Amino acid sequence: MQIGVVFPQTEIGAAVEGVRAYGLRVEELGFAHVLVYDHVLGADPEVHKPWNGPYNVHTTFHEPFVLFGYYAAITSLELVTGIIILPQRQTALVAKQAAEVDLLTNGKFRLGVGLGWNAVEYEALGKEFTNRGVRMEEQIALLRRLWTEPAVTHDGAFERVTAAGIAPLPVQRPIPTWLGAQSKRAYERVGRLADGWFPQVPPGPKLDEARAIVDQAARDAGRDPSTLGMEGRVSWTDAGLEKVVEQVGRWRDAGATHVSINTMNAGLGSVDGHLEALATTARALELLSSV
């Protein structure tokens, strides 16, 4: 099982020194990948009342593709979007940006995509919110063609490309496309379309139910469920290191291919605080693997 980290988007701040220190130290500690959340815009909660979203106009978010161009130059980490809100972005542009990251990392890139929840953000980016699920399915099919064919003609319900393509093509053809999922419909979409997925529930009965839906949808689509990756997420909390190690073990037992350690919302403060927690975690997990 590959162990990585969740980039602390909302707490790392704007200073390039912190971003650089984080990436370099994460690699030094032996983590395999860095996973990054995506939001282009935040809503002003004073205007959009009542506002119940977890993020708003004051919440910091570094742009994943640009950030990955920087990290590709200074680290050899696998870079993962977890997730890009695909239906609010132009498909051909995402294909081009993803291909460039894949080239710069020599194929150490996974594109995680999902639907998002913020209609304010969709409006500002000129995309329809209500049909985002069906549009994303067409986008995924088109992305894979753009990553593998030198020239593409596609005339779909929402997307049109006429004898055009991206160059250079990526190293991975196609780039692995993973999905965030937290509903029956999303689980079915994972089984039919995805190379892997990010469950939003911990190991236990709910994960077992979700995985059963994913596996059945894969079989119905003529796919082998065992080929799908699964990445869990473990959060650092007041419960401390023992809980983190225990949860990593639960994901391993559940058959996860990847897991990420999330240090956001734990009151760790500065970048140094996040890195200290990750250093402690890395040491413990090394001991665990040697037993």
Secondary structure, DSSP 8 states (H G I E B T S, - for coil): -EEEEE--TTTS-S-HHHHHHHHHHHHHTT--EEEE---S----TTTSSS---S--TTS----HHHHHHHHHHH---EEEEEEEEGGGS-HHHHHHHHHHHHHHTTS-EEEEEE--S-HHHHHHTT--STTHHHHHHHHHHHHHHHHH-SSEEEE-SS-EEEEE--SS--SSSS--EEEEE-SHHHHHHHHHH-SEEEESS-TTHHHHHHHHHHHHHHHHTT--GGG-EEEEEEE--TT-HHHHHHHHHHHHHTT-SEEEEE-TTS---SHHHHHHHHHHHHHHHHHHHH-
